[in-house]
């Protein structure tokens, strides 16, 4: 779903560079360990739009941290993402 970037920068939770997007109904997505960020806070983003580039975890692996939060609580993403 489309949404609005509410945070784009160095994350405080140990996930490196982080982008957080607010969607409808108090749903937020978070993308961490990014090596670069391609969006700015306040920007509207669309489904499929590149928001950043995957980065490196503290143990040297190429990774992307992905999280869905509803009302501030992390949830199982299978309700929202089709694999």
C-alpha positions, -999 to +999 in steps of 0.1 A: +000+000+000+010+036-005+020+056+026+039+085+040+075+084+051+075+094+088+112+087+095+143+084+073+177+083+090+199+066+115+177+043+136+180+042+174+172+005+177+204-010+163+191-013+128+214+012+111+198+035+086+160+031+088+129+041+069+094+040+085+063+044+064+028+051+078-001+034+060-038+035+066-054+023+099-023+030+122-002+004+102+035+012+100+063-006+081+099-003+090+129-011+068+163-013+086+200-020+078+198+002+047+230+012+031+213+042+014+180+060+017+161+072-014+132+090+003+127+120+026+105+124+057+070+136+047+073+121+012+044+100-001+055+066-015+037+041-037+037+003-037+068-009-055+087+023-052+124+020-041+129+036-007+165+025-001+192-001-007+199-032+014+228-029+037+251-049+060+242-063+094+266-060+123+278-095+116+286-087+080+256-103+062+237-085+034+202-080+050+170-060+052+152-058+085+114-056+077+087-051+103+050-043+104+036-025+134-001-020+143-008+006+170+029+005+179+031-033+183+050-056+159+028-082+143+032-113+121+035-098+086+017-127+068-017-110+074-004-081+052+022-095+028+016-121+001+047-144-002 
